[in-house]
Each structure stands twice: as structure tokens, then as C-alpha cells.
Amino acid sequence: MVSQAHGLGKPSPQAYHRGVIIAVDIGNSAAKAALVSGSSVLESGRLDTSVGSGADLADGLRVLAGGAETAPTAILAVSVVDRWTERLERAADDLGLTLTVIAASHVPISTALVRPDQTGPDRLVAAWAAAVIHGTPVIVVDLGTATTVDAVDSDGFFLGGAILPGLGLAADALAELRRRIEATSDNVGRDFAVEARRIHEGTSPERSIIGEATPSEARSLAEDGIPVARLPWSSAKAN
């Protein structure tokens, strides 16, 4: 059985379950599940949704449920991926557990946003939990596929925040940028400042170059109107 949270303000008591539950967080790249008793996480698992299936999800939840001394009574979930929400619904039915999928409007936290409906329930749940556990004001940073940074003010209002590329995505993007720059640039090593001036003056062929320069050399080039940029990595060949 699936219940979907609706309405404004605080959720109804029926939406929360006492005893042992399975908490599920479905994001864009993974489904995370934990066996929870009160405030204690007894066991947890993660499924890569880019390669996993609905059957894998059901099997993982079955393993979690079977590892508890006290059988879980329900599944509570937040999800930002509809197709995986549907798979979770089927898995809950297979396990005979009630599933509550939490909507953004169901989280008992007030917002100071123009369009609160555009904020994912996962971010609201994290902000609410941080405020309950640590008090307010509080800043919540979630390092997943994306990095989210949200704030709750001293009055308990969710102020929103920013969504940034996750560490993995950022690292992959930086690696690709480096590959492209190094593949299309002439590495001139310690002659960078001299060669940059020659290109600027027209005495060397115009092209993209990389190499090494001291801070004073870089400042001198910039002061003379010669565009240079520091690369966000270092190596024996370029800096």
C-alpha cells in the first residue's frame, strides 16, 4: 500500500511510523536505504540506479528487512526520480510493507521561498532534520551526485540555497578540460612568459600555449594586456 503525503503545514500523525522502519532516499544516481530504529541506523545499503533494476532494489530491501530482530513496519521514502518511485512501490508491495512517499509539502518546515514547490523533498527533509538535531540557524551541505548547500534561519525558515556539481562530476569535468587543453596547446615549459610576449607582438605564430610562469611574470603579462590564465592543476610540464 502506498500513501502520498499532501497538504500544507505539518504532516498528519498517520504519515509517521513507530518502531523499526526502512528509510529510502532515491536520488539521480543512487537509491540509499537504511534500517532505522528510533534515532539509530541499524544497517544501510546503496544501489547504483544507472545499472541496477527494480528487482535489485527489492532484493536489497528484503536483505535489510531480514537483518532486523524486529521486523520493519513500513517504508518511508523521498524520491526525485519517478520511475524509481514506481519500482519502490512494487518492492514495498512484494514485502507487504506500507510505503509513504514524502512530498515537499509534507515536511514540517516553513519556507521563505517564492516557489517552494520547486524544492526537492530530499533537501527539505535534510534541512528539517538538521534544524531538529542541531538547532537553528544551520547550513546543510549534501555531497551527492550534486552538491547542495541550503540554509535555515534562526526562526526555522528554510531559505533555500544552491545546487552545484558533485565532487565526482566536478573531477570528471576538470579531467576532461585538462585533456582538451593539453591536446590542443603547445607546451613551452619555462619559456611561457617569453613565448606569450612573442605571440602578442606577432614574432611567433599565434597559437594556444601552456607552460610555467612565476607570479611576477604572470602579473607583468597581464599588466601589458597579454591574456593569461592559471590552470587549476599542476604537473611537471605545465602549471
Biotite code that builds the C-alpha atoms (Angstrom):
import biotite.structure as struc

atoms = struc.array([
    struc.Atom([0.000, 0.000, 0.000], chain_id="A", res_id=1, res_name="MET", atom_name="CA", element="C"),
    struc.Atom([1.315, 3.407, -0.933], chain_id="A", res_id=2, res_name="VAL", atom_name="CA", element="C"),
    struc.Atom([0.389, 6.694, 0.699], chain_id="A", res_id=3, res_name="SER", atom_name="CA", element="C"),
    struc.Atom([1.411, 10.018, -0.784], chain_id="A", res_id=4, res_name="GLN", atom_name="CA", element="C"),
    struc.Atom([1.803, 12.993, 1.539], chain_id="A", res_id=5, res_name="ALA", atom_name="CA", element="C"),
    struc.Atom([-0.194, 16.052, 0.595], chain_id="A", res_id=6, res_name="HIS", atom_name="CA", element="C"),
    struc.Atom([-1.396, 19.300, 2.078], chain_id="A", res_id=7, res_name="GLY", atom_name="CA", element="C"),
    struc.Atom([0.229, 22.220, 3.819], chain_id="A", res_id=8, res_name="LEU", atom_name="CA", element="C"),
    struc.Atom([1.688, 22.539, 7.286], chain_id="A", res_id=9, res_name="GLY", atom_name="CA", element="C"),
    struc.Atom([2.684, 19.665, 9.487], chain_id="A", res_id=10, res_name="LYS", atom_name="CA", element="C"),
    struc.Atom([2.046, 16.107, 8.312], chain_id="A", res_id=11, res_name="PRO", atom_name="CA", element="C"),
    struc.Atom([-0.666, 14.023, 9.798], chain_id="A", res_id=12, res_name="SER", atom_name="CA", element="C"),
    struc.Atom([0.351, 11.560, 12.543], chain_id="A", res_id=13, res_name="PRO", atom_name="CA", element="C"),
    struc.Atom([-0.559, 8.647, 10.269], chain_id="A", res_id=14, res_name="GLN", atom_name="CA", element="C"),
    struc.Atom([2.304, 9.567, 7.943], chain_id="A", res_id=15, res_name="ALA", atom_name="CA", element="C"),
    struc.Atom([4.907, 8.573, 10.572], chain_id="A", res_id=16, res_name="TYR", atom_name="CA", element="C"),
    struc.Atom([5.564, 5.073, 11.786], chain_id="A", res_id=17, res_name="HIS", atom_name="CA", element="C"),
    struc.Atom([6.796, 3.956, 15.188], chain_id="A", res_id=18, res_name="ARG", atom_name="CA", element="C"),
    struc.Atom([9.204, 1.103, 15.699], chain_id="A", res_id=19, res_name="GLY", atom_name="CA", element="C"),
    struc.Atom([11.602, -0.136, 13.038], chain_id="A", res_id=20, res_name="VAL", atom_name="CA", element="C"),
    struc.Atom([11.270, 1.326, 9.549], chain_id="A", res_id=21, res_name="ILE", atom_name="CA", element="C"),
    struc.Atom([13.180, 1.295, 6.290], chain_id="A", res_id=22, res_name="ILE", atom_name="CA", element="C"),
    struc.Atom([14.133, 4.803, 5.171], chain_id="A", res_id=23, res_name="ALA", atom_name="CA", element="C"),
    struc.Atom([14.823, 5.243, 1.449], chain_id="A", res_id=24, res_name="VAL", atom_name="CA", element="C"),
    struc.Atom([16.367, 8.168, -0.399], chain_id="A", res_id=25, res_name="ASP", atom_name="CA", element="C"),
    struc.Atom([16.226, 7.934, -4.194], chain_id="A", res_id=26, res_name="ILE", atom_name="CA", element="C"),
    struc.Atom([18.423, 10.446, -5.974], chain_id="A", res_id=27, res_name="GLY", atom_name="CA", element="C"),
    struc.Atom([19.539, 10.871, -9.563], chain_id="A", res_id=28, res_name="ASN", atom_name="CA", element="C"),
    struc.Atom([22.288, 8.260, -9.429], chain_id="A", res_id=29, res_name="SER", atom_name="CA", element="C"),
    struc.Atom([21.608, 6.043, -6.441], chain_id="A", res_id=30, res_name="ALA", atom_name="CA", element="C"),
    struc.Atom([18.974, 4.654, -4.123], chain_id="A", res_id=31, res_name="ALA", atom_name="CA", element="C"),
    struc.Atom([20.072, 4.620, -0.479], chain_id="A", res_id=32, res_name="LYS", atom_name="CA", element="C"),
    struc.Atom([18.218, 2.615, 2.144], chain_id="A", res_id=33, res_name="ALA", atom_name="CA", element="C"),
    struc.Atom([18.658, 2.233, 5.877], chain_id="A", res_id=34, res_name="ALA", atom_name="CA", element="C"),
    struc.Atom([17.080, 0.137, 8.570], chain_id="A", res_id=35, res_name="LEU", atom_name="CA", element="C"),
    struc.Atom([16.154, 2.604, 11.316], chain_id="A", res_id=36, res_name="VAL", atom_name="CA", element="C"),
    struc.Atom([15.014, 2.065, 14.883], chain_id="A", res_id=37, res_name="SER", atom_name="CA", element="C"),
    struc.Atom([14.177, 5.300, 16.657], chain_id="A", res_id=38, res_name="GLY", atom_name="CA", element="C"),
    struc.Atom([17.220, 7.520, 16.133], chain_id="A", res_id=39, res_name="SER", atom_name="CA", element="C"),
    struc.Atom([19.582, 4.621, 15.382], chain_id="A", res_id=40, res_name="SER", atom_name="CA", element="C"),
    struc.Atom([20.619, 3.404, 11.944], chain_id="A", res_id=41, res_name="VAL", atom_name="CA", element="C"),
    struc.Atom([20.990, -0.366, 12.250], chain_id="A", res_id=42, res_name="LEU", atom_name="CA", element="C"),
    struc.Atom([22.121, -1.152, 8.730], chain_id="A", res_id=43, res_name="GLU", atom_name="CA", element="C"),
    struc.Atom([22.282, 0.580, 5.357], chain_id="A", res_id=44, res_name="SER", atom_name="CA", element="C"),
    struc.Atom([22.886, -0.080, 1.689], chain_id="A", res_id=45, res_name="GLY", atom_name="CA", element="C"),
    struc.Atom([23.276, 1.688, -1.637], chain_id="A", res_id=46, res_name="ARG", atom_name="CA", element="C"),
    struc.Atom([22.153, 0.786, -5.165], chain_id="A", res_id=47, res_name="LEU", atom_name="CA", element="C"),
    struc.Atom([23.623, 2.405, -8.275], chain_id="A", res_id=48, res_name="ASP", atom_name="CA", element="C"),
    struc.Atom([20.469, 3.156, -10.261], chain_id="A", res_id=49, res_name="THR", atom_name="CA", element="C"),
    struc.Atom([22.373, 3.550, -13.530], chain_id="A", res_id=50, res_name="SER", atom_name="CA", element="C"),
    struc.Atom([22.963, -0.209, -13.597], chain_id="A", res_id=51, res_name="VAL", atom_name="CA", element="C"),
    struc.Atom([20.539, -1.564, -11.007], chain_id="A", res_id=52, res_name="GLY", atom_name="CA", element="C"),
    struc.Atom([16.999, -2.790, -11.577], chain_id="A", res_id=53, res_name="SER", atom_name="CA", element="C"),
    struc.Atom([13.730, -2.848, -9.711], chain_id="A", res_id=54, res_name="GLY", atom_name="CA", element="C"),
    struc.Atom([14.476, -6.459, -8.777], chain_id="A", res_id=55, res_name="ALA", atom_name="CA", element="C"),
    struc.Atom([17.832, -5.375, -7.313], chain_id="A", res_id=56, res_name="ASP", atom_name="CA", element="C"),
    struc.Atom([16.035, -2.763, -5.226], chain_id="A", res_id=57, res_name="LEU", atom_name="CA", element="C"),
    struc.Atom([13.526, -5.292, -3.949], chain_id="A", res_id=58, res_name="ALA", atom_name="CA", element="C"),
    struc.Atom([16.298, -7.768, -3.102], chain_id="A", res_id=59, res_name="ASP", atom_name="CA", element="C"),
    struc.Atom([18.256, -5.100, -1.221], chain_id="A", res_id=60, res_name="GLY", atom_name="CA", element="C"),
    struc.Atom([15.236, -4.071, 0.817], chain_id="A", res_id=61, res_name="LEU", atom_name="CA", element="C"),
    struc.Atom([14.473, -7.705, 1.562], chain_id="A", res_id=62, res_name="ARG", atom_name="CA", element="C"),
    struc.Atom([18.003, -8.193, 2.908], chain_id="A", res_id=63, res_name="VAL", atom_name="CA", element="C"),
    struc.Atom([17.661, -5.092, 5.090], chain_id="A", res_id=64, res_name="LEU", atom_name="CA", element="C"),
    struc.Atom([14.295, -6.211, 6.416], chain_id="A", res_id=65, res_name="ALA", atom_name="CA", element="C"),
    struc.Atom([15.596, -9.719, 7.137], chain_id="A", res_id=66, res_name="GLY", atom_name="CA", element="C"),
    struc.Atom([18.514, -8.372, 9.150], chain_id="A", res_id=67, res_name="GLY", atom_name="CA", element="C"),
    struc.Atom([16.335, -6.820, 11.847], chain_id="A", res_id=68, res_name="ALA", atom_name="CA", element="C"),
    struc.Atom([15.495, -8.535, 15.132], chain_id="A", res_id=69, res_name="GLU", atom_name="CA", element="C"),
    struc.Atom([12.204, -6.669, 14.978], chain_id="A", res_id=70, res_name="THR", atom_name="CA", element="C"),
    struc.Atom([10.525, -6.713, 11.579], chain_id="A", res_id=71, res_name="ALA", atom_name="CA", element="C"),
    struc.Atom([10.146, -3.266, 9.992], chain_id="A", res_id=72, res_name="PRO", atom_name="CA", element="C"),
    struc.Atom([6.632, -1.920, 9.917], chain_id="A", res_id=73, res_name="THR", atom_name="CA", element="C"),
    struc.Atom([6.859, 0.459, 6.970], chain_id="A", res_id=74, res_name="ALA", atom_name="CA", element="C"),
    struc.Atom([8.992, 2.190, 4.368], chain_id="A", res_id=75, res_name="ILE", atom_name="CA", element="C"),
    struc.Atom([9.385, 5.990, 4.352], chain_id="A", res_id=76, res_name="LEU", atom_name="CA", element="C"),
    struc.Atom([10.918, 7.478, 1.232], chain_id="A", res_id=77, res_name="ALA", atom_name="CA", element="C"),
    struc.Atom([11.913, 10.629, -0.546], chain_id="A", res_id=78, res_name="VAL", atom_name="CA", element="C"),
    struc.Atom([12.474, 10.401, -4.276], chain_id="A", res_id=79, res_name="SER", atom_name="CA", element="C"),
    struc.Atom([13.305, 12.745, -7.120], chain_id="A", res_id=80, res_name="VAL", atom_name="CA", element="C"),
    struc.Atom([13.055, 10.063, -9.829], chain_id="A", res_id=81, res_name="VAL", atom_name="CA", element="C"),
    struc.Atom([9.531, 8.998, -10.728], chain_id="A", res_id=82, res_name="ASP", atom_name="CA", element="C"),
    struc.Atom([10.427, 5.706, -12.431], chain_id="A", res_id=83, res_name="ARG", atom_name="CA", element="C"),
    struc.Atom([12.318, 4.557, -9.350], chain_id="A", res_id=84, res_name="TRP", atom_name="CA", element="C"),
    struc.Atom([9.438, 5.640, -7.130], chain_id="A", res_id=85, res_name="THR", atom_name="CA", element="C"),
    struc.Atom([7.261, 3.234, -9.125], chain_id="A", res_id=86, res_name="GLU", atom_name="CA", element="C"),
    struc.Atom([9.824, 0.465, -8.659], chain_id="A", res_id=87, res_name="ARG", atom_name="CA", element="C"),
    struc.Atom([9.900, 1.166, -4.943], chain_id="A", res_id=88, res_name="LEU", atom_name="CA", element="C"),
    struc.Atom([6.122, 0.910, -4.819], chain_id="A", res_id=89, res_name="GLU", atom_name="CA", element="C"),
    struc.Atom([6.292, -2.557, -6.370], chain_id="A", res_id=90, res_name="ARG", atom_name="CA", element="C"),
    struc.Atom([9.077, -3.598, -3.992], chain_id="A", res_id=91, res_name="ALA", atom_name="CA", element="C"),
    struc.Atom([7.037, -2.432, -0.992], chain_id="A", res_id=92, res_name="ALA", atom_name="CA", element="C"),
    struc.Atom([4.059, -4.440, -2.198], chain_id="A", res_id=93, res_name="ASP", atom_name="CA", element="C"),
    struc.Atom([6.261, -7.521, -2.579], chain_id="A", res_id=94, res_name="ASP", atom_name="CA", element="C"),
    struc.Atom([7.471, -7.089, 1.012], chain_id="A", res_id=95, res_name="LEU", atom_name="CA", element="C"),
    struc.Atom([3.982, -6.404, 2.322], chain_id="A", res_id=96, res_name="GLY", atom_name="CA", element="C"),
    struc.Atom([5.060, -3.072, 3.815], chain_id="A", res_id=97, res_name="LEU", atom_name="CA", element="C"),
    struc.Atom([3.227, 0.230, 3.786], chain_id="A", res_id=98, res_name="THR", atom_name="CA", element="C"),
    struc.Atom([5.103, 2.841, 1.748], chain_id="A", res_id=99, res_name="LEU", atom_name="CA", element="C"),
    struc.Atom([4.865, 6.567, 2.416], chain_id="A", res_id=100, res_name="THR", atom_name="CA", element="C"),
    struc.Atom([6.457, 8.764, -0.243], chain_id="A", res_id=101, res_name="VAL", atom_name="CA", element="C"),
    struc.Atom([7.080, 12.169, 1.300], chain_id="A", res_id=102, res_name="ILE", atom_name="CA", element="C"),
    struc.Atom([6.117, 15.192, -0.772], chain_id="A", res_id=103, res_name="ALA", atom_name="CA", element="C"),
    struc.Atom([7.747, 18.580, -0.305], chain_id="A", res_id=104, res_name="ALA", atom_name="CA", element="C"),
    struc.Atom([4.560, 19.979, 1.243], chain_id="A", res_id=105, res_name="SER", atom_name="CA", element="C"),
    struc.Atom([4.603, 17.194, 3.807], chain_id="A", res_id=106, res_name="HIS", atom_name="CA", element="C"),
    struc.Atom([7.849, 18.242, 5.513], chain_id="A", res_id=107, res_name="VAL", atom_name="CA", element="C"),
    struc.Atom([7.121, 20.265, 8.703], chain_id="A", res_id=108, res_name="PRO", atom_name="CA", element="C"),
    struc.Atom([9.340, 23.208, 7.889], chain_id="A", res_id=109, res_name="ILE", atom_name="CA", element="C"),
    struc.Atom([8.272, 26.675, 6.749], chain_id="A", res_id=110, res_name="SER", atom_name="CA", element="C"),
    struc.Atom([9.954, 28.188, 3.717], chain_id="A", res_id=111, res_name="THR", atom_name="CA", element="C"),
    struc.Atom([10.830, 31.728, 2.728], chain_id="A", res_id=112, res_name="ALA", atom_name="CA", element="C"),
    struc.Atom([10.802, 30.925, -0.987], chain_id="A", res_id=113, res_name="LEU", atom_name="CA", element="C"),
    struc.Atom([8.744, 32.368, -3.824], chain_id="A", res_id=114, res_name="VAL", atom_name="CA", element="C"),
    struc.Atom([8.329, 28.895, -5.362], chain_id="A", res_id=115, res_name="ARG", atom_name="CA", element="C"),
    struc.Atom([8.667, 26.373, -2.544], chain_id="A", res_id=116, res_name="PRO", atom_name="CA", element="C"),
    struc.Atom([7.161, 23.691, -4.797], chain_id="A", res_id=117, res_name="ASP", atom_name="CA", element="C"),
    struc.Atom([10.365, 23.720, -6.861], chain_id="A", res_id=118, res_name="GLN", atom_name="CA", element="C"),
    struc.Atom([12.481, 22.495, -3.941], chain_id="A", res_id=119, res_name="THR", atom_name="CA", element="C"),
    struc.Atom([13.027, 18.755, -3.770], chain_id="A", res_id=120, res_name="GLY", atom_name="CA", element="C"),
    struc.Atom([11.648, 16.925, -0.728], chain_id="A", res_id=121, res_name="PRO", atom_name="CA", element="C"),
    struc.Atom([15.082, 15.431, -0.068], chain_id="A", res_id=122, res_name="ASP", atom_name="CA", element="C"),
    struc.Atom([16.545, 18.904, 0.550], chain_id="A", res_id=123, res_name="ARG", atom_name="CA", element="C"),
    struc.Atom([13.657, 19.894, 2.798], chain_id="A", res_id=124, res_name="LEU", atom_name="CA", element="C"),
    struc.Atom([13.908, 16.694, 4.840], chain_id="A", res_id=125, res_name="VAL", atom_name="CA", element="C"),
    struc.Atom([17.667, 17.218, 5.294], chain_id="A", res_id=126, res_name="ALA", atom_name="CA", element="C"),
    struc.Atom([17.136, 20.840, 6.365], chain_id="A", res_id=127, res_name="ALA", atom_name="CA", element="C"),
    struc.Atom([14.354, 19.918, 8.777], chain_id="A", res_id=128, res_name="TRP", atom_name="CA", element="C"),
    struc.Atom([16.425, 17.099, 10.303], chain_id="A", res_id=129, res_name="ALA", atom_name="CA", element="C"),
    struc.Atom([19.458, 19.369, 10.707], chain_id="A", res_id=130, res_name="ALA", atom_name="CA", element="C"),
    struc.Atom([17.323, 22.006, 12.413], chain_id="A", res_id=131, res_name="ALA", atom_name="CA", element="C"),
    struc.Atom([15.816, 19.440, 14.796], chain_id="A", res_id=132, res_name="VAL", atom_name="CA", element="C"),
    struc.Atom([19.168, 17.835, 15.670], chain_id="A", res_id=133, res_name="ILE", atom_name="CA", element="C"),
    struc.Atom([21.473, 20.860, 15.696], chain_id="A", res_id=134, res_name="HIS", atom_name="CA", element="C"),
    struc.Atom([19.124, 23.808, 16.157], chain_id="A", res_id=135, res_name="GLY", atom_name="CA", element="C"),
    struc.Atom([18.966, 26.957, 14.077], chain_id="A", res_id=136, res_name="THR", atom_name="CA", element="C"),
    struc.Atom([20.415, 28.771, 12.267], chain_id="A", res_id=137, res_name="PRO", atom_name="CA", element="C"),
    struc.Atom([22.057, 25.936, 10.381], chain_id="A", res_id=138, res_name="VAL", atom_name="CA", element="C"),
    struc.Atom([23.665, 25.320, 6.984], chain_id="A", res_id=139, res_name="ILE", atom_name="CA", element="C"),
    struc.Atom([23.193, 21.911, 5.392], chain_id="A", res_id=140, res_name="VAL", atom_name="CA", element="C"),
    struc.Atom([25.662, 20.546, 2.825], chain_id="A", res_id=141, res_name="VAL", atom_name="CA", element="C"),
    struc.Atom([24.784, 17.335, 0.989], chain_id="A", res_id=142, res_name="ASP", atom_name="CA", element="C"),
    struc.Atom([27.594, 15.772, -1.056], chain_id="A", res_id=143, res_name="LEU", atom_name="CA", element="C"),
    struc.Atom([25.930, 13.510, -3.613], chain_id="A", res_id=144, res_name="GLY", atom_name="CA", element="C"),
    struc.Atom([25.873, 13.398, -7.401], chain_id="A", res_id=145, res_name="THR", atom_name="CA", element="C"),
    struc.Atom([25.170, 17.082, -6.952], chain_id="A", res_id=146, res_name="ALA", atom_name="CA", element="C"),
    struc.Atom([26.350, 19.188, -4.041], chain_id="A", res_id=147, res_name="THR", atom_name="CA", element="C"),
    struc.Atom([23.518, 21.083, -2.377], chain_id="A", res_id=148, res_name="THR", atom_name="CA", element="C"),
    struc.Atom([24.021, 23.871, 0.131], chain_id="A", res_id=149, res_name="VAL", atom_name="CA", element="C"),
    struc.Atom([20.920, 25.066, 1.990], chain_id="A", res_id=150, res_name="ASP", atom_name="CA", element="C"),
    struc.Atom([20.269, 27.339, 4.962], chain_id="A", res_id=151, res_name="ALA", atom_name="CA", element="C"),
    struc.Atom([17.693, 27.502, 7.730], chain_id="A", res_id=152, res_name="VAL", atom_name="CA", element="C"),
    struc.Atom([17.479, 30.827, 9.556], chain_id="A", res_id=153, res_name="ASP", atom_name="CA", element="C"),
    struc.Atom([17.209, 31.415, 13.288], chain_id="A", res_id=154, res_name="SER", atom_name="CA", element="C"),
    struc.Atom([13.399, 31.451, 13.061], chain_id="A", res_id=155, res_name="ASP", atom_name="CA", element="C"),
    struc.Atom([13.370, 27.995, 11.462], chain_id="A", res_id=156, res_name="GLY", atom_name="CA", element="C"),
    struc.Atom([12.569, 29.163, 7.925], chain_id="A", res_id=157, res_name="PHE", atom_name="CA", element="C"),
    struc.Atom([14.114, 27.247, 5.046], chain_id="A", res_id=158, res_name="PHE", atom_name="CA", element="C"),
    struc.Atom([15.880, 29.850, 2.890], chain_id="A", res_id=159, res_name="LEU", atom_name="CA", element="C"),
    struc.Atom([16.938, 27.620, 0.024], chain_id="A", res_id=160, res_name="GLY", atom_name="CA", element="C"),
    struc.Atom([20.453, 27.648, -1.320], chain_id="A", res_id=161, res_name="GLY", atom_name="CA", element="C"),
    struc.Atom([22.409, 26.396, -4.286], chain_id="A", res_id=162, res_name="ALA", atom_name="CA", element="C"),
    struc.Atom([22.889, 23.234, -6.319], chain_id="A", res_id=163, res_name="ILE", atom_name="CA", element="C"),
    struc.Atom([26.423, 22.632, -7.593], chain_id="A", res_id=164, res_name="LEU", atom_name="CA", element="C"),
    struc.Atom([28.132, 19.790, -9.460], chain_id="A", res_id=165, res_name="PRO", atom_name="CA", element="C"),
    struc.Atom([29.070, 16.985, -7.123], chain_id="A", res_id=166, res_name="GLY", atom_name="CA", element="C"),
    struc.Atom([32.702, 16.209, -6.395], chain_id="A", res_id=167, res_name="LEU", atom_name="CA", element="C"),
    struc.Atom([32.726, 13.325, -8.852], chain_id="A", res_id=168, res_name="GLY", atom_name="CA", element="C"),
    struc.Atom([31.166, 15.352, -11.664], chain_id="A", res_id=169, res_name="LEU", atom_name="CA", element="C"),
    struc.Atom([33.496, 18.271, -10.990], chain_id="A", res_id=170, res_name="ALA", atom_name="CA", element="C"),
    struc.Atom([36.551, 15.995, -11.030], chain_id="A", res_id=171, res_name="ALA", atom_name="CA", element="C"),
    struc.Atom([35.436, 14.386, -14.288], chain_id="A", res_id=172, res_name="ASP", atom_name="CA", element="C"),
    struc.Atom([34.828, 17.797, -15.876], chain_id="A", res_id=173, res_name="ALA", atom_name="CA", element="C"),
    struc.Atom([38.247, 19.036, -14.742], chain_id="A", res_id=174, res_name="LEU", atom_name="CA", element="C"),
    struc.Atom([39.945, 15.939, -16.137], chain_id="A", res_id=175, res_name="ALA", atom_name="CA", element="C"),
    struc.Atom([38.200, 16.428, -19.484], chain_id="A", res_id=176, res_name="GLU", atom_name="CA", element="C"),
    struc.Atom([39.143, 20.126, -19.551], chain_id="A", res_id=177, res_name="LEU", atom_name="CA", element="C"),
    struc.Atom([42.766, 19.251, -18.893], chain_id="A", res_id=178, res_name="ARG", atom_name="CA", element="C"),
    struc.Atom([42.766, 16.608, -21.619], chain_id="A", res_id=179, res_name="ARG", atom_name="CA", element="C"),
    struc.Atom([41.383, 19.063, -24.182], chain_id="A", res_id=180, res_name="ARG", atom_name="CA", element="C"),
    struc.Atom([43.726, 21.902, -23.263], chain_id="A", res_id=181, res_name="ILE", atom_name="CA", element="C"),
    struc.Atom([46.826, 19.724, -23.272], chain_id="A", res_id=182, res_name="GLU", atom_name="CA", element="C"),
    struc.Atom([45.796, 18.117, -26.581], chain_id="A", res_id=183, res_name="ALA", atom_name="CA", element="C"),
    struc.Atom([45.326, 21.462, -28.332], chain_id="A", res_id=184, res_name="THR", atom_name="CA", element="C"),
    struc.Atom([48.083, 23.574, -26.780], chain_id="A", res_id=185, res_name="SER", atom_name="CA", element="C"),
    struc.Atom([51.819, 23.835, -27.297], chain_id="A", res_id=186, res_name="ASP", atom_name="CA", element="C"),
    struc.Atom([53.668, 23.157, -24.052], chain_id="A", res_id=187, res_name="ASN", atom_name="CA", element="C"),
    struc.Atom([56.559, 25.637, -23.911], chain_id="A", res_id=188, res_name="VAL", atom_name="CA", element="C"),
    struc.Atom([57.584, 24.926, -20.335], chain_id="A", res_id=189, res_name="GLY", atom_name="CA", element="C"),
    struc.Atom([59.628, 27.659, -18.620], chain_id="A", res_id=190, res_name="ARG", atom_name="CA", element="C"),
    struc.Atom([59.606, 29.761, -21.794], chain_id="A", res_id=191, res_name="ASP", atom_name="CA", element="C"),
    struc.Atom([55.927, 30.581, -21.285], chain_id="A", res_id=192, res_name="PHE", atom_name="CA", element="C"),
    struc.Atom([56.341, 34.293, -20.453], chain_id="A", res_id=193, res_name="ALA", atom_name="CA", element="C"),
    struc.Atom([58.794, 34.890, -23.305], chain_id="A", res_id=194, res_name="VAL", atom_name="CA", element="C"),
    struc.Atom([56.735, 32.980, -25.848], chain_id="A", res_id=195, res_name="GLU", atom_name="CA", element="C"),
    struc.Atom([53.487, 34.670, -24.763], chain_id="A", res_id=196, res_name="ALA", atom_name="CA", element="C"),
    struc.Atom([55.108, 38.072, -25.451], chain_id="A", res_id=197, res_name="ARG", atom_name="CA", element="C"),
    struc.Atom([56.361, 36.913, -28.827], chain_id="A", res_id=198, res_name="ARG", atom_name="CA", element="C"),
    struc.Atom([52.870, 35.731, -29.819], chain_id="A", res_id=199, res_name="ILE", atom_name="CA", element="C"),
    struc.Atom([51.396, 39.026, -28.598], chain_id="A", res_id=200, res_name="HIS", atom_name="CA", element="C"),
    struc.Atom([53.967, 41.008, -30.611], chain_id="A", res_id=201, res_name="GLU", atom_name="CA", element="C"),
    struc.Atom([53.497, 38.855, -33.712], chain_id="A", res_id=202, res_name="GLY", atom_name="CA", element="C"),
    struc.Atom([57.030, 37.439, -33.816], chain_id="A", res_id=203, res_name="THR", atom_name="CA", element="C"),
    struc.Atom([55.836, 33.884, -33.063], chain_id="A", res_id=204, res_name="SER", atom_name="CA", element="C"),
    struc.Atom([52.932, 32.025, -34.648], chain_id="A", res_id=205, res_name="PRO", atom_name="CA", element="C"),
    struc.Atom([49.603, 32.654, -32.915], chain_id="A", res_id=206, res_name="GLU", atom_name="CA", element="C"),
    struc.Atom([48.517, 29.563, -31.036], chain_id="A", res_id=207, res_name="ARG", atom_name="CA", element="C"),
    struc.Atom([47.421, 28.300, -27.635], chain_id="A", res_id=208, res_name="SER", atom_name="CA", element="C"),
    struc.Atom([50.325, 27.653, -25.303], chain_id="A", res_id=209, res_name="ILE", atom_name="CA", element="C"),
    struc.Atom([50.732, 26.261, -21.799], chain_id="A", res_id=210, res_name="ILE", atom_name="CA", element="C"),
    struc.Atom([53.777, 26.317, -19.583], chain_id="A", res_id=211, res_name="GLY", atom_name="CA", element="C"),
    struc.Atom([55.261, 27.656, -16.387], chain_id="A", res_id=212, res_name="GLU", atom_name="CA", element="C"),
    struc.Atom([55.426, 31.247, -15.159], chain_id="A", res_id=213, res_name="ALA", atom_name="CA", element="C"),
    struc.Atom([56.256, 32.858, -11.857], chain_id="A", res_id=214, res_name="THR", atom_name="CA", element="C"),
    struc.Atom([53.637, 35.075, -10.178], chain_id="A", res_id=215, res_name="PRO", atom_name="CA", element="C"),
    struc.Atom([55.605, 38.186, -11.142], chain_id="A", res_id=216, res_name="SER", atom_name="CA", element="C"),
    struc.Atom([55.839, 37.058, -14.773], chain_id="A", res_id=217, res_name="GLU", atom_name="CA", element="C"),
    struc.Atom([52.087, 36.423, -14.878], chain_id="A", res_id=218, res_name="ALA", atom_name="CA", element="C"),
    struc.Atom([51.371, 39.864, -13.371], chain_id="A", res_id=219, res_name="ARG", atom_name="CA", element="C"),
    struc.Atom([53.687, 41.546, -15.864], chain_id="A", res_id=220, res_name="SER", atom_name="CA", element="C"),
    struc.Atom([51.979, 39.827, -18.807], chain_id="A", res_id=221, res_name="LEU", atom_name="CA", element="C"),
    struc.Atom([48.522, 40.837, -17.534], chain_id="A", res_id=222, res_name="ALA", atom_name="CA", element="C"),
    struc.Atom([49.638, 44.460, -16.971], chain_id="A", res_id=223, res_name="GLU", atom_name="CA", element="C"),
    struc.Atom([50.845, 44.598, -20.579], chain_id="A", res_id=224, res_name="ASP", atom_name="CA", element="C"),
    struc.Atom([47.461, 43.373, -21.866], chain_id="A", res_id=225, res_name="GLY", atom_name="CA", element="C"),
    struc.Atom([48.622, 39.854, -22.660], chain_id="A", res_id=226, res_name="ILE", atom_name="CA", element="C"),
    struc.Atom([45.841, 37.434, -21.621], chain_id="A", res_id=227, res_name="PRO", atom_name="CA", element="C"),
    struc.Atom([46.960, 34.607, -19.370], chain_id="A", res_id=228, res_name="VAL", atom_name="CA", element="C"),
    struc.Atom([45.102, 32.288, -17.030], chain_id="A", res_id=229, res_name="ALA", atom_name="CA", element="C"),
    struc.Atom([46.232, 29.991, -14.260], chain_id="A", res_id=230, res_name="ARG", atom_name="CA", element="C"),
    struc.Atom([45.286, 26.393, -14.875], chain_id="A", res_id=231, res_name="LEU", atom_name="CA", element="C"),
    struc.Atom([43.537, 24.629, -11.967], chain_id="A", res_id=232, res_name="PRO", atom_name="CA", element="C"),
    struc.Atom([46.102, 21.833, -11.877], chain_id="A", res_id=233, res_name="TRP", atom_name="CA", element="C"),
    struc.Atom([49.850, 21.386, -11.807], chain_id="A", res_id=234, res_name="SER", atom_name="CA", element="C"),
    struc.Atom([52.250, 18.933, -13.392], chain_id="A", res_id=235, res_name="SER", atom_name="CA", element="C"),
    struc.Atom([55.869, 18.580, -14.336], chain_id="A", res_id=236, res_name="ALA", atom_name="CA", element="C"),
    struc.Atom([55.025, 20.006, -17.748], chain_id="A", res_id=237, res_name="LYS", atom_name="CA", element="C"),
    struc.Atom([52.541, 22.795, -17.060], chain_id="A", res_id=238, res_name="ALA", atom_name="CA", element="C"),
    struc.Atom([51.354, 24.995, -14.237], chain_id="A", res_id=239, res_name="ASN", atom_name="CA", element="C"),
])
